Amino acid sequence: MAEAEIKGMDAQQLQTGIADAREELFKLRFQLRFGQLTDVSRFRKTRRKVARMLTELRDQQRKSGGGTD
């Protein structure tokens, strides 16, 4: 997912994307344990995708005044 796509998402889409990516990480862990995972770089890519979405969600919350700072 490109950074421009993430920036174009609203808060609900970001939360859904974060949940989906975390579920993907969960599945990747199982695949690794059972020896089915061939591309271990997907862990890093998925973790970074979650981080990007969380960062954008936090930025949106701060801009709308909903932050806890």
PQR file with spaces between the fields and no chain letter, atoms N, CA, C, O and H, PARSE charges and radii, in Angstrom:
ATOM       1  N    MET     1       0.850   -1.165    0.000 -0.4000 1.5000
ATOM       2  CA   MET     1       0.000    0.000    0.000 -0.0000 2.0000
ATOM       3  C    MET     1       0.901    1.235    0.000  0.5500 1.7000
ATOM       4  O    MET     1       1.791    1.380    0.838 -0.5500 1.4000
ATOM       5  N    ALA     2       0.647    2.105   -0.950 -0.4000 1.5000
ATOM       6  CA   ALA     2       1.470    3.305   -1.088 -0.0000 2.0000
ATOM       7  C    ALA     2       1.126    4.328   -0.010  0.5500 1.7000
ATOM       8  O    ALA     2       0.021    4.342    0.533 -0.5500 1.4000
ATOM       9  H    ALA     2      -0.076    1.987   -1.631  0.4000 1.0000
ATOM      10  N    GLU     3       2.095    5.173    0.280 -0.4000 1.5000
ATOM      11  CA   GLU     3       1.899    6.190    1.306 -0.0000 2.0000
ATOM      12  C    GLU     3       0.784    7.156    0.914  0.5500 1.7000
ATOM      13  O    GLU     3       0.035    7.624    1.772 -0.5500 1.4000
ATOM      14  H    GLU     3       2.992    5.161   -0.161  0.4000 1.0000
ATOM      15  N    ALA     4       0.673    7.453   -0.374 -0.4000 1.5000
ATOM      16  CA   ALA     4      -0.385    8.356   -0.842 -0.0000 2.0000
ATOM      17  C    ALA     4      -1.765    7.745   -0.605  0.5500 1.7000
ATOM      18  O    ALA     4      -2.714    8.458   -0.281 -0.5500 1.4000
ATOM      19  H    ALA     4       1.281    7.073   -1.071  0.4000 1.0000
ATOM      20  N    GLU     5      -1.874    6.434   -0.767 -0.4000 1.5000
ATOM      21  CA   GLU     5      -3.147    5.754   -0.512 -0.0000 2.0000
ATOM      22  C    GLU     5      -3.525    5.859    0.960  0.5500 1.7000
ATOM      23  O    GLU     5      -4.687    6.087    1.295 -0.5500 1.4000
ATOM      24  H    GLU     5      -1.102    5.855   -1.030  0.4000 1.0000
ATOM      25  N    ILE     6      -2.552    5.694    1.824 -0.4000 1.5000
ATOM      26  CA   ILE     6      -2.804    5.754    3.264 -0.0000 2.0000
ATOM      27  C    ILE     6      -3.242    7.151    3.660  0.5500 1.7000
ATOM      28  O    ILE     6      -4.161    7.311    4.464 -0.5500 1.4000
ATOM      29  H    ILE     6      -1.608    5.508    1.552  0.4000 1.0000
ATOM      30  N    LYS     7      -2.593    8.167    3.103 -0.4000 1.5000
ATOM      31  CA   LYS     7      -2.944    9.546    3.436 -0.0000 2.0000
ATOM      32  C    LYS     7      -4.341    9.910    2.940  0.5500 1.7000
ATOM      33  O    LYS     7      -4.968   10.818    3.485 -0.5500 1.4000
ATOM      34  H    LYS     7      -1.847    8.038    2.450  0.4000 1.0000
ATOM      35  N    GLY     8      -4.832    9.221    1.927 -0.4000 1.5000
ATOM      36  CA   GLY     8      -6.156    9.491    1.384 -0.0000 2.0000
ATOM      37  C    GLY     8      -7.283    8.785    2.126  0.5500 1.7000
ATOM      38  O    GLY     8      -8.453    8.989    1.802 -0.5500 1.4000
ATOM      39  H    GLY     8      -4.322    8.483    1.485  0.4000 1.0000
ATOM      40  N    MET     9      -6.957    7.972    3.102 -0.4000 1.5000
ATOM      41  CA   MET     9      -7.970    7.212    3.837 -0.0000 2.0000
ATOM      42  C    MET     9      -8.546    8.037    4.983  0.5500 1.7000
ATOM      43  O    MET     9      -7.871    8.893    5.556 -0.5500 1.4000
ATOM      44  H    MET     9      -6.006    7.807    3.365  0.4000 1.0000
ATOM      45  N    ASP    10      -9.801    7.762    5.302 -0.4000 1.5000
ATOM      46  CA   ASP    10     -10.381    8.395    6.486 -0.0000 2.0000
ATOM      47  C    ASP    10     -10.117    7.496    7.700  0.5500 1.7000
ATOM      48  O    ASP    10      -9.550    6.411    7.568 -0.5500 1.4000
ATOM      49  H    ASP    10     -10.349    7.067    4.837  0.4000 1.0000
ATOM      50  N    ALA    11     -10.533    7.959    8.871 -0.4000 1.5000
ATOM      51  CA   ALA    11     -10.216    7.255   10.117 -0.0000 2.0000
ATOM      52  C    ALA    11     -10.792    5.839   10.139  0.5500 1.7000
ATOM      53  O    ALA    11     -10.127    4.908   10.593 -0.5500 1.4000
ATOM      54  H    ALA    11     -10.993    8.840    8.977  0.4000 1.0000
ATOM      55  N    GLN    12     -12.007    5.673    9.658 -0.4000 1.5000
ATOM      56  CA   GLN    12     -12.639    4.350    9.669 -0.0000 2.0000
ATOM      57  C    GLN    12     -11.883    3.378    8.766  0.5500 1.7000
ATOM      58  O    GLN    12     -11.666    2.224    9.136 -0.5500 1.4000
ATOM      59  H    GLN    12     -12.547    6.430    9.290  0.4000 1.0000
ATOM      60  N    GLN    13     -11.484    3.841    7.589 -0.4000 1.5000
ATOM      61  CA   GLN    13     -10.732    2.993    6.673 -0.0000 2.0000
ATOM      62  C    GLN    13      -9.378    2.620    7.272  0.5500 1.7000
ATOM      63  O    GLN    13      -8.915    1.489    7.120 -0.5500 1.4000
ATOM      64  H    GLN    13     -11.660    4.779    7.288  0.4000 1.0000
ATOM      65  N    LEU    14      -8.751    3.568    7.946 -0.4000 1.5000
ATOM      66  CA   LEU    14      -7.465    3.284    8.583 -0.0000 2.0000
ATOM      67  C    LEU    14      -7.613    2.233    9.670  0.5500 1.7000
ATOM      68  O    LEU    14      -6.792    1.320    9.764 -0.5500 1.4000
ATOM      69  H    LEU    14      -9.126    4.487    8.070  0.4000 1.0000
ATOM      70  N    GLN    15      -8.643    2.348   10.486 -0.4000 1.5000
ATOM      71  CA   GLN    15      -8.847    1.372   11.553 -0.0000 2.0000
ATOM      72  C    GLN    15      -9.111   -0.012   10.985  0.5500 1.7000
ATOM      73  O    GLN    15      -8.631   -1.009   11.524 -0.5500 1.4000
ATOM      74  H    GLN    15      -9.310    3.090   10.409  0.4000 1.0000
ATOM      75  N    THR    16      -9.869   -0.077    9.903 -0.4000 1.5000
ATOM      76  CA   THR    16     -10.125   -1.360    9.248 -0.0000 2.0000
ATOM      77  C    THR    16      -8.832   -1.925    8.662  0.5500 1.7000
ATOM      78  O    THR    16      -8.561   -3.119    8.786 -0.5500 1.4000
ATOM      79  H    THR    16     -10.259    0.733    9.465  0.4000 1.0000
ATOM      80  N    GLY    17      -8.042   -1.072    8.029 -0.4000 1.5000
ATOM      81  CA   GLY    17      -6.770   -1.500    7.456 -0.0000 2.0000
ATOM      82  C    GLY    17      -5.803   -1.996    8.513  0.5500 1.7000
ATOM      83  O    GLY    17      -5.093   -2.979    8.298 -0.5500 1.4000
ATOM      84  H    GLY    17      -8.262   -0.102    7.928  0.4000 1.0000
ATOM      85  N    ILE    18      -5.771   -1.325    9.649 -0.4000 1.5000
ATOM      86  CA   ILE    18      -4.899   -1.738   10.751 -0.0000 2.0000
ATOM      87  C    ILE    18      -5.316   -3.111   11.263  0.5500 1.7000
ATOM      88  O    ILE    18      -4.472   -3.976   11.495 -0.5500 1.4000
ATOM      89  H    ILE    18      -6.348   -0.526    9.823  0.4000 1.0000
ATOM      90  N    ALA    19      -6.611   -3.304   11.437 -0.4000 1.5000
ATOM      91  CA   ALA    19      -7.106   -4.598   11.915 -0.0000 2.0000
ATOM      92  C    ALA    19      -6.770   -5.708   10.920  0.5500 1.7000
ATOM      93  O    ALA    19      -6.368   -6.801   11.319 -0.5500 1.4000
ATOM      94  H    ALA    19      -7.296   -2.601   11.248  0.4000 1.0000
ATOM      95  N    ASP    20      -6.934   -5.428    9.630 -0.4000 1.5000
ATOM      96  CA   ASP    20      -6.619   -6.422    8.603 -0.0000 2.0000
ATOM      97  C    ASP    20      -5.130   -6.766    8.595  0.5500 1.7000
ATOM      98  O    ASP    20      -4.756   -7.933    8.481 -0.5500 1.4000
ATOM      99  H    ASP    20      -7.261   -4.541    9.306  0.4000 1.0000
ATOM     100  N    ALA    21      -4.293   -5.748    8.716 -0.4000 1.5000
ATOM     101  CA   ALA    21      -2.847   -5.981    8.700 -0.0000 2.0000
ATOM     102  C    ALA    21      -2.406   -6.760    9.936  0.5500 1.7000
ATOM     103  O    ALA    21      -1.528   -7.618    9.850 -0.5500 1.4000
ATOM     104  H    ALA    21      -4.597   -4.800    8.809  0.4000 1.0000
ATOM     105  N    ARG    22      -3.007   -6.468   11.075 -0.4000 1.5000
ATOM     106  CA   ARG    22      -2.662   -7.215   12.292 -0.0000 2.0000
ATOM     107  C    ARG    22      -3.103   -8.668   12.178  0.5500 1.7000
ATOM     108  O    ARG    22      -2.415   -9.566   12.663 -0.5500 1.4000
ATOM     109  H    ARG    22      -3.721   -5.771   11.146  0.4000 1.0000
ATOM     110  N    GLU    23      -4.237   -8.902   11.543 -0.4000 1.5000
ATOM     111  CA   GLU    23      -4.690  -10.276   11.312 -0.0000 2.0000
ATOM     112  C    GLU    23      -3.725  -10.993   10.369  0.5500 1.7000
ATOM     113  O    GLU    23      -3.431  -12.174   10.551 -0.5500 1.4000
ATOM     114  H    GLU    23      -4.795   -8.173   11.148  0.4000 1.0000
ATOM     115  N    GLU    24      -3.239  -10.273    9.369 -0.4000 1.5000
ATOM     116  CA   GLU    24      -2.263  -10.850    8.451 -0.0000 2.0000
ATOM     117  C    GLU    24      -0.979  -11.229    9.193  0.5500 1.7000
ATOM     118  O    GLU    24      -0.400  -12.282    8.928 -0.5500 1.4000
ATOM     119  H    GLU    24      -3.478   -9.314    9.222  0.4000 1.0000
ATOM     120  N    LEU    25      -0.535  -10.384   10.113 -0.4000 1.5000
ATOM     121  CA   LEU    25       0.646  -10.710   10.919 -0.0000 2.0000
ATOM     122  C    LEU    25       0.419  -11.977   11.736  0.5500 1.7000
ATOM     123  O    LEU    25       1.309  -12.821   11.851 -0.5500 1.4000
ATOM     124  H    LEU    25      -1.005   -9.528   10.328  0.4000 1.0000
ATOM     125  N    PHE    26      -0.768  -12.103   12.298 -0.4000 1.5000
ATOM     126  CA   PHE    26      -1.120  -13.286   13.077 -0.0000 2.0000
ATOM     127  C    PHE    26      -1.010  -14.542   12.209  0.5500 1.7000
ATOM     128  O    PHE    26      -0.444  -15.549   12.634 -0.5500 1.4000
ATOM     129  H    PHE    26      -1.490  -11.418   12.206  0.4000 1.0000
ATOM     130  N    LYS    27      -1.553  -14.474   10.996 -0.4000 1.5000
ATOM     131  CA   LYS    27      -1.501  -15.616   10.082 -0.0000 2.0000
ATOM     132  C    LYS    27      -0.069  -15.917    9.643  0.5500 1.7000
ATOM     133  O    LYS    27       0.313  -17.077    9.490 -0.5500 1.4000
ATOM     134  H    LYS    27      -2.013  -13.656   10.651  0.4000 1.0000
ATOM     135  N    LEU    28       0.712  -14.862    9.445 -0.4000 1.5000
ATOM     136  CA   LEU    28       2.105  -15.062    9.050 -0.0000 2.0000
ATOM     137  C    LEU    28       2.888  -15.798   10.132  0.5500 1.7000
ATOM     138  O    LEU    28       3.741  -16.632    9.829 -0.5500 1.4000
ATOM     139  H    LEU    28       0.402  -13.920    9.570  0.4000 1.0000
ATOM     140  N    ARG    29       2.598  -15.489   11.388 -0.4000 1.5000
ATOM     141  CA   ARG    29       3.283  -16.180   12.487 -0.0000 2.0000
ATOM     142  C    ARG    29       2.988  -17.680   12.455  0.5500 1.7000
ATOM     143  O    ARG    29       3.885  -18.496   12.666 -0.5500 1.4000
ATOM     144  H    ARG    29       1.905  -14.812   11.635  0.4000 1.0000
ATOM     145  N    PHE    30       1.737  -18.038   12.193 -0.4000 1.5000
ATOM     146  CA   PHE    30       1.380  -19.451   12.106 -0.0000 2.0000
ATOM     147  C    PHE    30       2.074  -20.110   10.921  0.5500 1.7000
ATOM     148  O    PHE    30       2.595  -21.219   11.035 -0.5500 1.4000
ATOM     149  H    PHE    30       1.008  -17.374   12.023  0.4000 1.0000
ATOM     150  N    GLN    31       2.077  -19.424    9.785 -0.4000 1.5000
ATOM     151  CA   GLN    31       2.730  -19.987    8.605 -0.0000 2.0000
ATOM     152  C    GLN    31       4.213  -20.215    8.858  0.5500 1.7000
ATOM     153  O    GLN    31       4.780  -21.207    8.401 -0.5500 1.4000
ATOM     154  H    GLN    31       1.654  -18.523    9.692  0.4000 1.0000
ATOM     155  N    LEU    32       4.833  -19.303    9.579 -0.4000 1.5000
ATOM     156  CA   LEU    32       6.249  -19.459    9.895 -0.0000 2.0000
ATOM     157  C    LEU    32       6.470  -20.678   10.783  0.5500 1.7000
ATOM     158  O    LEU    32       7.394  -21.459   10.551 -0.5500 1.4000
ATOM     159  H    LEU    32       4.373  -18.497    9.949  0.4000 1.0000
ATOM     160  N    ARG    33       5.632  -20.842   11.790 -0.4000 1.5000
ATOM     161  CA   ARG    33       5.777  -21.970   12.717 -0.0000 2.0000
ATOM     162  C    ARG    33       5.572  -23.312   12.030  0.5500 1.7000
ATOM     163  O    ARG    33       6.221  -24.298   12.380 -0.5500 1.4000
ATOM     164  H    ARG    33       4.882  -20.208   11.978  0.4000 1.0000
ATOM     165  N    PHE    34       4.667  -23.352   11.049 -0.4000 1.5000
ATOM     166  CA   PHE    34       4.385  -24.608   10.364 -0.0000 2.0000
ATOM     167  C    PHE    34       5.243  -24.803    9.122  0.5500 1.7000
ATOM     168  O    PHE    34       5.068  -25.778    8.393 -0.5500 1.4000
ATOM     169  H    PHE    34       4.140  -22.552   10.764  0.4000 1.0000
ATOM     170  N    GLY    35       6.166  -23.885    8.879 -0.4000 1.5000
ATOM     171  CA   GLY    35       7.082  -24.032    7.760 -0.0000 2.0000
ATOM     172  C    GLY    35       6.470  -23.740    6.412  0.5500 1.7000
ATOM     173  O    GLY    35       7.017  -24.164    5.393 -0.5500 1.4000
ATOM     174  H    GLY    35       6.309  -23.092    9.472  0.4000 1.0000
ATOM     175  N    GLN    36       5.370  -23.040    6.365 -0.4000 1.5000
ATOM     176  CA   GLN    36       4.695  -22.749    5.104 -0.0000 2.0000
ATOM     177  C    GLN    36       5.091  -21.395    4.524  0.5500 1.7000
ATOM     178  O    GLN    36       4.792  -21.108    3.365 -0.5500 1.4000
ATOM     179  H    GLN    36       4.926  -22.696    7.193  0.4000 1.0000
ATOM     180  N    LEU    37       5.754  -20.570    5.309 -0.4000 1.5000
ATOM     181  CA   LEU    37       6.094  -19.219    4.879 -0.0000 2.0000
ATOM     182  C    LEU    37       7.411  -19.236    4.119  0.5500 1.7000
ATOM     183  O    LEU    37       8.422  -19.720    4.626 -0.5500 1.4000
ATOM     184  H    LEU    37       5.997  -20.803    6.251  0.4000 1.0000
ATOM     185  N    THR    38       7.394  -18.707    2.904 -0.4000 1.5000
ATOM     186  CA   THR    38       8.608  -18.674    2.101 -0.0000 2.0000
ATOM     187  C    THR    38       9.223  -17.279    2.054  0.5500 1.7000
ATOM     188  O    THR    38      10.438  -17.150    1.910 -0.5500 1.4000
ATOM     189  H    THR    38       6.572  -18.314    2.492  0.4000 1.0000
ATOM     190  N    ASP    39       8.414  -16.243    2.173 -0.4000 1.5000
ATOM     191  CA   ASP    39       8.904  -14.862    2.094 -0.0000 2.0000
ATOM     192  C    ASP    39       8.792  -14.206    3.469  0.5500 1.7000
ATOM     193  O    ASP    39       7.767  -13.609    3.801 -0.5500 1.4000
ATOM     194  H    ASP    39       7.426  -16.348    2.290  0.4000 1.0000
ATOM     195  N    VAL    40       9.854  -14.323    4.262 -0.4000 1.5000
ATOM     196  CA   VAL    40       9.818  -13.791    5.625 -0.0000 2.0000
ATOM     197  C    VAL    40       9.863  -12.264    5.652  0.5500 1.7000
ATOM     198  O    VAL    40       9.605  -11.664    6.696 -0.5500 1.4000
ATOM     199  H    VAL    40      10.686  -14.808    3.993  0.4000 1.0000
ATOM     200  N    SER    41      10.181  -11.632    4.537 -0.4000 1.5000
ATOM     201  CA   SER    41      10.194  -10.166    4.499 -0.0000 2.0000
ATOM     202  C    SER    41       8.783   -9.588    4.620  0.5500 1.7000
ATOM     203  O    SER    41       8.616   -8.395    4.871 -0.5500 1.4000
ATOM     204  H    SER    41      10.391  -12.120    3.690  0.4000 1.0000
ATOM     205  N    ARG    42       7.786  -10.425    4.443 -0.4000 1.5000
ATOM     206  CA   ARG    42       6.398   -9.952    4.590 -0.0000 2.0000
ATOM     207  C    ARG    42       6.123   -9.483    6.015  0.5500 1.7000
ATOM     208  O    ARG    42       5.288   -8.603    6.227 -0.5500 1.4000
ATOM     209  H    ARG    42       7.921  -11.394    4.239  0.4000 1.0000
ATOM     210  N    PHE    43       6.823  -10.070    7.004 -0.4000 1.5000
ATOM     211  CA   PHE    43       6.682   -9.611    8.394 -0.0000 2.0000
ATOM     212  C    PHE    43       7.025   -8.131    8.494  0.5500 1.7000
ATOM     213  O    PHE    43       6.248   -7.323    9.002 -0.5500 1.4000
ATOM     214  H    PHE    43       7.501  -10.785    6.832  0.4000 1.0000
ATOM     215  N    ARG    44       8.195   -7.806    8.002 -0.4000 1.5000
ATOM     216  CA   ARG    44       8.679   -6.428    8.094 -0.0000 2.0000
ATOM     217  C    ARG    44       7.772   -5.475    7.326  0.5500 1.7000
ATOM     218  O    ARG    44       7.434   -4.400    7.819 -0.5500 1.4000
ATOM     219  H    ARG    44       8.826   -8.463    7.590  0.4000 1.0000
ATOM     220  N    LYS    45       7.382   -5.869    6.121 -0.4000 1.5000
ATOM     221  CA   LYS    45       6.517   -5.018    5.298 -0.0000 2.0000
ATOM     222  C    LYS    45       5.172   -4.781    5.973  0.5500 1.7000
ATOM     223  O    LYS    45       4.653   -3.665    5.961 -0.5500 1.4000
ATOM     224  H    LYS    45       7.657   -6.742    5.719  0.4000 1.0000
ATOM     225  N    THR    46       4.620   -5.819    6.551 -0.4000 1.5000
ATOM     226  CA   THR    46       3.312   -5.696    7.194 -0.0000 2.0000
ATOM     227  C    THR    46       3.402   -4.869    8.470  0.5500 1.7000
ATOM     228  O    THR    46       2.521   -4.053    8.742 -0.5500 1.4000
ATOM     229  H    THR    46       5.042   -6.725    6.561  0.4000 1.0000
ATOM     230  N    ARG    47       4.447   -5.070    9.248 -0.4000 1.5000
ATOM     231  CA   ARG    47       4.633   -4.259   10.463 -0.0000 2.0000
ATOM     232  C    ARG    47       4.775   -2.785   10.118  0.5500 1.7000
ATOM     233  O    ARG    47       4.220   -1.924   10.801 -0.5500 1.4000
ATOM     234  H    ARG    47       5.163   -5.733    9.027  0.4000 1.0000
ATOM     235  N    ARG    48       5.509   -2.502    9.072 -0.4000 1.5000
ATOM     236  CA   ARG    48       5.685   -1.107    8.654 -0.0000 2.0000
ATOM     237  C    ARG    48       4.384   -0.518    8.128  0.5500 1.7000
ATOM     238  O    ARG    48       4.108    0.665    8.330 -0.5500 1.4000
ATOM     239  H    ARG    48       5.960   -3.201    8.518  0.4000 1.0000
ATOM     240  N    LYS    49       3.589   -1.336    7.458 -0.4000 1.5000
ATOM     241  CA   LYS    49       2.293   -0.861    6.971 -0.0000 2.0000
ATOM     242  C    LYS    49       1.399   -0.485    8.149  0.5500 1.7000
ATOM     243  O    LYS    49       0.713    0.537    8.109 -0.5500 1.4000
ATOM     244  H    LYS    49       3.813   -2.297    7.294  0.4000 1.0000
ATOM     245  N    VAL    50       1.405   -1.302    9.188 -0.4000 1.5000
ATOM     246  CA   VAL    50       0.629   -0.996   10.396 -0.0000 2.0000
ATOM     247  C    VAL    50       1.124    0.311   11.006  0.5500 1.7000
ATOM     248  O    VAL    50       0.321    1.158   11.395 -0.5500 1.4000
ATOM     249  H    VAL    50       1.962   -2.132    9.221  0.4000 1.0000
ATOM     250  N    ALA    51       2.431    0.475   11.089 -0.4000 1.5000
ATOM     251  CA   ALA    51       2.998    1.688   11.679 -0.0000 2.0000
ATOM     252  C    ALA    51       2.617    2.927   10.874  0.5500 1.7000
ATOM     253  O    ALA    51       2.301    3.968   11.450 -0.5500 1.4000
ATOM     254  H    ALA    51       3.084   -0.213   10.772  0.4000 1.0000
ATOM     255  N    ARG    52       2.645    2.821    9.558 -0.4000 1.5000
ATOM     256  CA   ARG    52       2.265    3.967    8.721 -0.0000 2.0000
ATOM     257  C    ARG    52       0.806    4.345    8.937  0.5500 1.7000
ATOM     258  O    ARG    52       0.464    5.523    9.038 -0.5500 1.4000
ATOM     259  H    ARG    52       2.903    1.975    9.090  0.4000 1.0000
ATOM     260  N    MET    53      -0.046    3.331    9.005 -0.4000 1.5000
ATOM     261  CA   MET    53      -1.471    3.611    9.197 -0.0000 2.0000
ATOM     262  C    MET    53      -1.734    4.192   10.580  0.5500 1.7000
ATOM     263  O    MET    53      -2.543    5.109   10.721 -0.5500 1.4000
ATOM     264  H    MET    53       0.231    2.374    8.923  0.4000 1.0000
ATOM     265  N    LEU    54      -1.063    3.672   11.599 -0.4000 1.5000
ATOM     266  CA   LEU    54      -1.231    4.220   12.945 -0.0000 2.0000
ATOM     267  C    LEU    54      -0.752    5.669   13.016  0.5500 1.7000
ATOM     268  O    LEU    54      -1.369    6.505   13.677 -0.5500 1.4000
ATOM     269  H    LEU    54      -0.406    2.927   11.484  0.4000 1.0000
ATOM     270  N    THR    55       0.343    5.956   12.334 -0.4000 1.5000
ATOM     271  CA   THR    55       0.867    7.322   12.312 -0.0000 2.0000
ATOM     272  C    THR    55      -0.118    8.261   11.636  0.5500 1.7000
ATOM     273  O    THR    55      -0.378    9.354   12.139 -0.5500 1.4000
ATOM     274  H    THR    55       0.844    5.277   11.797  0.4000 1.0000
ATOM     275  N    GLU    56      -0.663    7.851   10.512 -0.4000 1.5000
ATOM     276  CA   GLU    56      -1.631    8.694    9.806 -0.0000 2.0000
ATOM     277  C    GLU    56      -2.897    8.877   10.638  0.5500 1.7000
ATOM     278  O    GLU    56      -3.451    9.975   10.683 -0.5500 1.4000
ATOM     279  H    GLU    56      -0.452    6.964   10.103  0.4000 1.0000
ATOM     280  N    LEU    57      -3.354    7.831   11.287 -0.4000 1.5000
ATOM     281  CA   LEU    57      -4.539    7.930   12.139 -0.0000 2.0000
ATOM     282  C    LEU    57      -4.293    8.920   13.270  0.5500 1.7000
ATOM     283  O    LEU    57      -5.155    9.742   13.581 -0.5500 1.4000
ATOM     284  H    LEU    57      -2.903    6.939   11.251  0.4000 1.0000
ATOM     285  N    ARG    58      -3.133    8.840   13.877 -0.4000 1.5000
ATOM     286  CA   ARG    58      -2.781    9.761   14.966 -0.0000 2.0000
ATOM     287  C    ARG    58      -2.702   11.205   14.461  0.5500 1.7000
ATOM     288  O    ARG    58      -3.158   12.126   15.138 -0.5500 1.4000
ATOM     289  H    ARG    58      -2.433    8.172   13.625  0.4000 1.0000
ATOM     290  N    ASP    59      -2.125   11.401   13.274 -0.4000 1.5000
ATOM     291  CA   ASP    59      -2.054   12.744   12.692 -0.0000 2.0000
ATOM     292  C    ASP    59      -3.447   13.311   12.450  0.5500 1.7000
ATOM     293  O    ASP    59      -3.699   14.487   12.715 -0.5500 1.4000
ATOM     294  H    ASP    59      -1.754   10.653   12.723  0.4000 1.0000
ATOM     295  N    GLN    60      -4.341   12.481   11.949 -0.4000 1.5000
ATOM     296  CA   GLN    60      -5.712   12.934   11.703 -0.0000 2.0000
ATOM     297  C    GLN    60      -6.405   13.298   13.008  0.5500 1.7000
ATOM     298  O    GLN    60      -7.144   14.282   13.065 -0.5500 1.4000
ATOM     299  H    GLN    60      -4.136   11.527   11.733  0.4000 1.0000
ATOM     300  N    GLN    61      -6.175   12.518   14.049 -0.4000 1.5000
ATOM     301  CA   GLN    61      -6.794   12.805   15.342 -0.0000 2.0000
ATOM     302  C    GLN    61      -6.272   14.117   15.914  0.5500 1.7000
ATOM     303  O    GLN    61      -7.034   14.898   16.484 -0.5500 1.4000
ATOM     304  H    GLN    61      -5.576   11.719   14.002  0.4000 1.0000
ATOM     305  N    ARG    62      -4.981   14.355   15.762 -0.4000 1.5000
ATOM     306  CA   ARG    62      -4.411   15.606   16.271 -0.0000 2.0000
ATOM     307  C    ARG    62      -4.946   16.807   15.505  0.5500 1.7000
ATOM     308  O    ARG    62      -5.231   17.846   16.100 -0.5500 1.4000
ATOM     309  H    ARG    62      -4.363   13.721   15.298  0.4000 1.0000
ATOM     310  N    LYS    63      -5.084   16.672   14.188 -0.4000 1.5000
ATOM     311  CA   LYS    63      -5.573   17.780   13.367 -0.0000 2.0000
ATOM     312  C    LYS    63      -7.026   18.113   13.676  0.5500 1.7000
ATOM     313  O    LYS    63      -7.435   19.272   13.600 -0.5500 1.4000
ATOM     314  H    LYS    63      -4.852   15.828   13.705  0.4000 1.0000
ATOM     315  N    SER    64      -7.799   17.095   14.025 -0.4000 1.5000
ATOM     316  CA   SER    64      -9.213   17.330   14.318 -0.0000 2.0000
ATOM     317  C    SER    64      -9.435   17.733   15.773  0.5500 1.7000
ATOM     318  O    SER    64     -10.567   17.991   16.181 -0.5500 1.4000
ATOM     319  H    SER    64      -7.466   16.154   14.087  0.4000 1.0000
ATOM     320  N    GLY    65      -8.370   17.786   16.546 -0.4000 1.5000
ATOM     321  CA   GLY    65      -8.487   18.191   17.944 -0.0000 2.0000
ATOM     322  C    GLY    65      -8.871   17.067   18.868  0.5500 1.7000
ATOM     323  O    GLY    65      -9.195   17.308   20.031 -0.5500 1.4000
ATOM     324  H    GLY    65      -7.450   17.576   16.215  0.4000 1.0000
ATOM     325  N    GLY    66      -8.844   15.834   18.375 -0.4000 1.5000
ATOM     326  CA   GLY    66      -9.227   14.697   19.201 -0.0000 2.0000
ATOM     327  C    GLY    66      -8.070   14.037   19.902  0.5500 1.7000
ATOM     328  O    GLY    66      -8.244   12.982   20.513 -0.5500 1.4000
ATOM     329  H    GLY    66      -8.581   15.638   17.430  0.4000 1.0000
ATOM     330  N    GLY    67      -6.890   14.625   19.833 -0.4000 1.5000
ATOM     331  CA   GLY    67      -5.713   14.031   20.459 -0.0000 2.0000
ATOM     332  C    GLY    67      -5.723   14.196   21.960  0.5500 1.7000
ATOM     333  O    GLY    67      -6.484   15.000   22.500 -0.5500 1.4000
ATOM     334  H    GLY    67      -6.749   15.482   19.337  0.4000 1.0000
ATOM     335  N    THR    68      -4.884   13.439   22.632 -0.4000 1.5000
ATOM     336  CA   THR    68      -4.816   13.498   24.094 -0.0000 2.0000
ATOM     337  C    THR    68      -3.555   14.204   24.557  0.5500 1.7000
ATOM     338  O    THR    68      -3.137   14.037   25.703 -0.5500 1.4000
ATOM     339  H    THR    68      -4.266   12.787   22.193  0.4000 1.0000
ATOM     340  N    ASP    69      -2.942   14.994   23.679 -0.4000 1.5000
ATOM     341  CA   ASP    69      -1.697   15.693   24.046 -0.0000 2.0000
ATOM     342  C    ASP    69      -1.931   16.786   25.033  0.5500 1.7000
ATOM     343  O    ASP    69      -0.987   17.463   25.439 -0.5500 1.4000
ATOM     344  H    ASP    69      -3.282   15.130   22.748  0.4000 1.0000
